[in-house]
Amino acid sequence: MNLVIKTFLAACCLLSLSVSAELIHENGGWRLKPGSVSDTYPPTRASEVLMTIDQAENLSIMREDRAAMALWNKLVKEEAGTDAGAVALLGRARLYAQRGQFDDTEADLDVIFKTHSSFSGFGQAVRLAFDLAGQYERGERRHLGGWFPWFKDPLHALTVYDKILKVAPIGAVAEESLIHAARLAEREDRKEVYSEMLERIVSDYATSKHAPEALERLAKLRGAESLGPDFDQATTLESADHWRTLAAQFPGNPRAQQSPEQIKLLRDRAARARLNLGKFYWFKRNNPEAAKLMANACRTLAPESEAAKEAEALLAEIQANPTPPKSFADSLLGVYPRPRTSGDTKPTVVGEELDVLGFGKGAPKSAPEPERR
């Protein structure tokens, strides 16, 4: 037998060994997918496995936990790596969850997520993980060994939600995981996680039913991060953008009704920040040019705001008299020196022995005799 024929027969053998029975969930039970049984998994063996699965599920429903667990453990051991093994892992994980053995539930789900990504019941495993996160979030206690109550750990739900987003980023469960994680993070004062979850909904699930809630929460969060007009206004403008997006994309949503009022308040705050800076340049730094620049920026940002009206009054005052009124400190210590304008190119005298750059004006000295050699 030549090498080509040997190679072909070896490949066929390997292919036949890799084929196994595929189980699908139909009409409330597990069935064998037609055409998925190979010589390595004969029909008689498949029927035996399906009968064991049905028996274990019926025992679980009747809360015969000990007997059901024994059957699931047997299937997990004997059918490792197959769809039947994945079904057994899923059934055992459900039983663990009912008994409060959350750590064991999570361990079995991890095996499914890592080694059975093509399993037809993968979605059911994701749903079970979501339910498990809900149990953590509601403050249900895990039970060691199925009977000994342990400490509550609601924050662990964030870890489970994050795992769901990694293994199943598309679908309703992912959206639900994000909004549940955001609400939990807000209650537990985890601002970074709260902000991240909301940002992911807005950016990755813009058409989700939770998008209006995420936009409203994100707008309020960014608005609260601004400490007032005397501080940086980046988050103020970002908050206004989120309110504007909410009003534009979801005009009929009740959450969008307060958008116009919120946008008006936020833009006035951002405009007032520029106005306050203009007043600082005018009254404290004797700089009418910078004051006019900030006042005009205030008017441009929010032309109908109260801050814009005050900016117009400031501009009129500067136009009428470019010299600001003297304060008590000015009378005592002198007026703050006005900055040079761009047209004033006369160099500043820094001293008779130094030039404008601070270098000496003296003639260069000759090098000593040893250095010339």
RODRENKE-800557 format. One record per residue (C-alpha): residue in three letters; x, y, z. Coordinates in steps of 0.001 Angstrom, whole numbers, padded with zeros to 6 digits, always signed. Layout:
<nodes>
ALAXYZ...
</nodes>
This chain:
<nodes>
MET+000000+000000+000000ASN+001523+003298-001066LEU+001931+006371+001111VAL-000967+008326-000461ILE-003509+005568+000252LYS-002210+005143+003812THR-002552+008886+004432PHE-006089+008926+003016LEU-007243+006001+005173ALA-005695+007552+008287ALA-007530+010827+007635CYS-010824+008980+007207CYS-010298+007158+010504LEU-009554+010395+012342LEU-012607+012049+010796SER-014887+009192+011824LEU-013594+009303+015376SER-014276+013036+015621VAL-017929+012661+014645SER-020327+012207+017570ALA-024021+012315+018266GLU-025403+015853+018442LEU-028208+016481+020898ILE-030849+019156+020345HIS-033540+020453+022677GLU-037071+019993+021294ASN-040509+019895+022910GLY-039107+020237+026396GLY-036563+017410+026097TRP-033272+016380+024510ARG-033357+014495+021203LEU-030771+013117+018809LYS-030206+015233+015724PRO-030866+013095+012626GLY-027702+011946+010856SER-025367+012786+013749VAL-024616+009226+014951SER-021373+007596+013804ASP-019886+004147+014206THR-018077+005368+017323TYR-021425+006210+018933PRO-023928+003481+017931PRO-027702+004121+018072THR-028148+001719+020998ARG-025664+003717+023058ALA-027348+006990+022041SER-030729+005690+023191GLU-029237+004648+026520VAL-027713+008093+027026LEU-030972+009867+026156MET-032869+007629+028579THR-030400+008487+031342ILE-030751+012207+030605ASP-034554+012014+030746GLN-034396+010080+033997ALA-032027+012590+035586GLU-034193+015532+034510ASN-037349+013896+035882LEU-035612+013235+039181SER-034486+016878+039314ILE-038057+018061+038717MET-039318+015842+041521ARG-036502+017214+043741GLU-034905+013817+044162ASP-031624+015664+044296ARG-029379+012845+045471ALA-030481+010383+042780ALA-030442+013060+040075MET-026968+014175+041080ALA-025673+010616+040854LEU-026931+010280+037269TRP-025555+013695+036236ASN-022161+012858+037749LYS-022096+009568+035862LEU-022887+011257+032547VAL-020373+014029+033114LYS-017647+011444+033703GLU-018545+008961+030949GLU-019560+011451+028240ALA-016884+014097+028784GLY-016274+016166+025668THR-019546+015187+023948ASP-022903+016915+023675ALA-024270+014434+026202GLY-021567+015565+028609ALA-022560+019184+027999VAL-026210+018340+028724ALA-025128+016633+031946LEU-023035+019655+032966LEU-026004+021932+032316GLY-028384+019692+034267ARG-025968+019409+037168ALA-025412+023182+037164ARG-029173+023748+037419LEU-029354+021329+040326TYR-026432+023078+042035ALA-028210+026417+041619GLN-031389+025063+043214ARG-029345+023811+046165GLY-027570+027157+046568GLN-024184+025756+045506PHE-023379+028808+043418ASP-019640+028115+043170ASP-020269+024649+041733THR-022865+026047+039335GLU-020401+028591+038042ALA-017675+025950+037677ASP-019871+023712+035489LEU-020961+026673+033378ASP-017320+027654+032879VAL-016606+024206+031431ILE-019504+024590+028988PHE-018366+028076+027973LYS-014772+026945+027394THR-015217+023543+025733HIS-018745+023410+024291SER-019170+026634+022333SER-021080+024799+019556PHE-023402+023031+021985SER-027048+023529+020987GLY-027937+024301+024611PHE-025292+027012+024906GLY-028004+029671+025107GLN-029617+027854+028021ALA-026270+027861+029815VAL-025984+031613+029271ARG-029508+032100+030620LEU-028644+030011+033684ALA-025573+032208+034256PHE-027815+035272+034055ASP-030186+033756+036626LEU-027201+032951+038841ALA-026030+036576+038666GLY-029540+037622+039682GLN-029355+035378+042737TYR-026085+037006+043766GLU-027492+040475+043044ARG-030585+039874+045202GLY-028339+038974+048098GLU-029144+035266+048204ARG-026626+033313+050225ARG-024530+030574+048698HIS-024673+027284+050598LEU-021478+025320+051029GLY-022134+021662+050387GLY-025746+022498+049659TRP-026686+023162+053289PHE-024281+025510+055133PRO-025212+029206+054519TRP-022311+031508+053687PHE-021894+035273+053379LYS-023839+037364+050887ASP-021812+038597+047933PRO-023947+040798+045639LEU-020896+042326+043952HIS-019916+038922+042555ALA-022850+039349+040192LEU-020708+041889+038314THR-018170+039143+037590VAL-020868+036813+036277TYR-022420+039555+034138ASP-019003+040343+032691LYS-018501+036661+031862ILE-021828+036586+030011LEU-020796+039615+027961LYS-017579+037864+026954VAL-019088+034514+025917ALA-022346+035872+024427PRO-021955+039563+023514ILE-024888+039476+021087GLY-028473+038994+022193ALA-031064+040020+024744VAL-029170+038452+027649ALA-026152+040669+026947GLU-028300+043818+027028GLU-029998+042680+030219SER-026632+041886+031786LEU-025337+045373+031024ILE-028296+047246+032495HIS-028448+044977+035563ALA-024711+045451+036109ALA-025126+049225+035764ARG-027950+049368+038309LEU-026016+047166+040737ALA-022850+049254+040336GLU-024817+052420+041087ARG-026322+050905+044254GLU-022896+049700+045405ASP-021220+053035+044550ARG-018902+051543+041910LYS-018788+054609+039673GLU-016190+053317+037219VAL-018142+050125+036526TYR-021401+052106+036422SER-020014+054484+033810GLU-018471+051663+031748MET-021706+049644+031591LEU-023733+052676+030531GLU-021175+053629+027888ARG-021290+050117+026453ILE-025068+050177+026154VAL-025013+053556+024425SER-022211+052626+022024ASP-022789+048893+021356TYR-026568+048556+021837ALA-027894+051889+020584THR-031243+050341+019567SER-031747+048439+022817LYS-034891+048976+024854HIS-032547+049996+027676ALA-030803+052688+025615PRO-033092+055538+026832GLU-032459+054601+030453ALA-028717+054346+029805LEU-028640+057752+028099GLU-030574+059377+030947ARG-028368+057795+033599LEU-025195+058714+031707ALA-026355+062300+031219LYS-027092+062666+034934LEU-023785+061035+035856ARG-021752+063364+033630GLY-023715+066392+034818ALA-023028+065508+038449GLU-019297+065185+037744SER-019093+068905+036975LEU-018441+070923+040142GLY-019822+074183+038771PRO-018939+076980+036345ASP-015626+077655+038075PHE-014288+074231+037037ASP-013679+072296+033819GLN-016811+071971+031698ALA-015967+068924+029560THR-018400+066671+031445THR-021061+069395+031376LEU-020973+069514+027580GLU-020888+065704+027409SER-023981+065558+029600ALA-025764+068003+027292ASP-024829+065834+024298HIS-026382+062763+025938TRP-029600+064654+026692ARG-029651+065854+023078THR-029171+062293+021791LEU-031954+061037+024035ALA-034354+063675+022717ALA-033379+063067+019085GLN-033445+059260+019044PHE-036278+058616+021484PRO-038577+061648+021262GLY-041620+059731+022501ASN-039924+058242+025536PRO-040960+059761+028898ARG-037292+060031+029862ALA-036733+062501+027010GLN-039313+065009+028254GLN-036856+066736+030570SER-034136+066972+027907PRO-034818+070593+026758GLU-034735+071947+030306GLN-031593+069992+031190ILE-029799+071071+028015LYS-030636+074696+028747LEU-029273+074482+032298LEU-026105+072692+031229ARG-025330+075073+028383ASP-025857+078025+030689ARG-023407+076470+033160ALA-020784+075941+030452ALA-021308+079471+029097ARG-021063+080958+032584ALA-017680+079278+033003ARG-016385+081343+030084LEU-018075+084459+031436ASN-016410+083994+034824LEU-013068+083619+033077GLY-013732+086808+031116LYS-014524+088703+034322PHE-011329+087365+035862TYR-009249+088693+032980TRP-011079+092044+033140PHE-011176+092753+036855LYS-008114+090789+038081ARG-005605+090748+035229ASN-006173+094049+033396ASN-006521+092174+030096PRO-009448+093508+028060GLU-008569+091462+024949ALA-008755+088136+026774ALA-011910+089289+028567LYS-013616+090076+025255LEU-012542+086705+023824MET-014130+084801+026731ALA-017283+086935+026679ASN-017791+086255+022986ALA-017213+082530+023570CYS-019950+082667+026222ARG-022388+084259+023786THR-021545+081728+021062LEU-022032+078711+023310ALA-025443+079691+024714PRO-026744+082852+023000GLU-030136+082782+024756SER-028870+082111+028264GLU-028677+084488+031197ALA-024892+084176+031064ALA-024920+085495+027483LYS-026835+088590+028587GLU-024233+089264+031274ALA-021496+088737+028683GLU-023078+091396+026451ALA-023084+093817+029376LEU-019407+093081+030025LEU-018541+093669+026363ALA-020395+096983+026403GLU-018464+098044+029505ILE-015131+097149+027896GLN-016083+098955+024697ALA-017026+102106+026595ASN-013842+102197+028654PRO-010978+099702+028044THR-009556+100414+031494PRO-011108+098276+034233PRO-012161+099907+037522LYS-009545+099881+040243SER-010076+097677+043249PHE-008856+098409+046776ALA-005854+096129+046150ASP-005077+098035+042936SER-005063+101340+044806LEU-002750+099879+047418LEU-000350+097766+045331GLY-000765+099187+041862VAL-002622+097948+038803TYR-001731+094536+037403PRO+000575+095083+034364ARG-001328+094797+031120PRO+000060+092175+028690ARG+001680+093409+025503THR-000444+093249+022392SER+000642+091283+019337GLY+001523+094538+017523ASP+004018+095605+020158THR+007297+094128+018899LYS+009680+096309+020904PRO+012148+094072+022752THR+012222+094119+026507VAL+015326+095612+028121VAL+016744+093063+030516GLY+019942+094806+031558GLU+022900+096696+030155GLU+025268+093746+030299LEU+022744+091186+028857ASP+020952+090936+025533VAL+017249+090137+025136LEU+017873+086389+025392GLY+019902+086785+028555PHE+023349+086269+027045GLY+026312+088573+027798LYS+027032+091407+025378GLY+030790+091345+025914ALA+033232+090473+023130PRO+034219+086804+022943LYS+037426+085942+024753SER+040288+084240+022988ALA+041032+080662+023941PRO+044035+079992+026250GLU+047276+078780+024707PRO+046846+075099+025701GLU+043318+074974+024143ARG+044539+076267+020763ARG+046895+073370+020356
</nodes>
